[in-house]
Amino acid sequence: MTSDTLLYQVALSIVTGIGGILARNLVAYVGSVEGIFREPVSRLMKIPGIGEINARKLREKNVLLRAEEELLFMERNGIRAFFYLDENYPRRFRNCADAPILFFMKGTVNLDCIKAISIVGTRNATDYGRQLCEELIRDLADRGHQVLIVSGLAYGVDIQAHKSALKHGLPTVGVLGHGLDKLYPAAHARIARAMVENGALLTDFPSLTRIDPPNFIRRNRLIAGLSDATIVVESGVKGGALITADIAASYDRDICAFPGRAGDVYSQGCNDLIKRNIAALIENAADLEYVLGWEDPSKAKAPRQQVLFLELTPEEQQLADQMKKGEKIHIDQLSSTLEMPISRISSLLLEMEFKGLVETLPGNLYRLR
């Protein structure tokens, strides 16, 4: 990607009044991001949903100047941008109609990891809620799950999720409701720095965005969209955690909730989600494994008998015995160990592949099925 392309991508993302849906329409009609800023206003106006006001906003010179400032800020602070047409744009976001067309990230985490969960809850977490959060993440780590923990870096359940993930060696992402030039709340700056080393800070807001309560509601769609499931630890009858759960449901993602005692203020939201069959009731990591269909990596699978009922020649049996010793093996190693010509080894492997016993891998590697 050229710096000019990134400049136009950032510019499109910061134009006020142009949300994700309109931005995608613009790219689809014009054919490129760069073309949007070169197209005459009269043509932009004809694109469905744009109109004269938005068309003129796209042609304002200060839009590109502001984008240039953002690129300099990104370069100085080691921040990457992800555009919705990029190959490395997270696959989980691609299934969300309102996913950001562009977001910023500081950190090196793999957002396309196999397992990812969001953990959300009240900012007034009780000891019970913090303990649930700690035990869930500890048990996931102890059971061998390499899972990304996503939350919002807020007080209460959010910060407990991030702390527990760092403590137990799991990557964690904090989704912010402002740009990466500041941190709110400032009390979490130390944790945020540690997260950059084993995770990331992520936002779809550019720098210089003022801290505004509605922005924290808007960022909840990123928390829900980045994960396979949203887990609500504690929540009152209203709150951001329930909004995140609703968004996750709209993305057809799993929702889980920890139950609490009847009448407890910060369990009412969880209990209601469970009562209305919106969330699955979980009490521990094993329950989460069951809901998400995860196998417990800590339980080793019994070895499978590789050769049953098939009659092998003595040479084929030699090969099979040698290949049982490892996950995969190179044809040169088989030739050297068994003192057979590669041509003969290759012929035997082909016969065994026809019998369904051997799988061919790239690089002249083989393994038993």
C-alpha positions, 0 to 999 in steps of 0.5 A: 500500500502506498502512503498516498493510498493510506492518506485517502483511506484515513481522510475518508474515515474522518469526514464527518457525516460519512459513516461506514455504509456511505463510505463503502457506497462511495468506494463501490460507485467511484471504484477507488478511495483516491477517486473519491477525492478527485471526483467532481462534486456534481458526480458525488452528489448523484451517489445514493445517500451522499447529497450536496452537503456530504459531497462538499465535505469530501472536497474540503481541503482541510480533510486531506490536511487533517489526514496528513497530520494523522499519518505523521502521528501514526508514524511517530507512535508506531500505529498501524491502520487497517482498511476494510479492503486490506487483506489483513482486515480482521475476518471477524469484522468482515461479517459486521455490517457496521464495522469500521472502514478503518481503525487504528492499532498500537501493538502486534497482536494477531486479531485473526487468532483462532479463539477470541472472546470479549469480557464485559460488565459493570464499572462497579464490579463486586469482589464476586465479579472480579473473582469470576473474571479472574477464575475464568481467564486463569482456567482458560490459560491453565487448560491450554487455550490460546485465546484473545481477551477483548474488553474496553479498558474501563473501570470494573470488569473491563480492567480486571479482564485485562489484568487477568489476561496479562497475569496468565499470559494471554494476549489482550486488546483494549478497545478505546472510545477516543484516539490513541493520543490519550488514555481514559481513564488515565489510572490505567496507563500502566496496564495499557503499556503492558497490553501493547507488549502482549496485545494491543490498544485499538480504536476507530477514532483518530487522534485529537478526538475529544472524550465524549460519552456517546463514543464509548457506546459506539466503540462497543460494536468493535468489542463485540465484533472482534470476538466469537463470544461476548461474556457478561460477568456482572451488569445492572438492568442497564449499561454498556455491557448489555449494549455490547451483548445486544450488538453481539446478538445482531452479529449472530455471535454467542453470548454468555453470562454468569448468574447471580443471586436474585435481587443483586443489583449487578446481577440483574442484567445477567440474570435477565439475559439468561432468563430471556434465552439471550445468553447461555448460563456459564459458571466456569471455563468448562461451560464456555468450552461446551457452549463454543464447542472448544475441545479441552487442549489439556486432555490429550487425545488417545493415540489412533491406530494408524494401520488397521485391517490393511495388508502392508508389504514388508517395505510399506510396513517399514515406512509406516513404522518409521513414520509413526515416530513423528508428526511428519517426515521428509522423504530424504530422511526416510530414504537415508534411515531405511537405506532405500533409493528415493525413487523406491520410497516415492513409489511406496508412499504413492501406493500408501497414499492410494490406500488412505494411509499417508498424507502428502504435505508441501516440501516433500513431507509426509505423515500418516493419516 
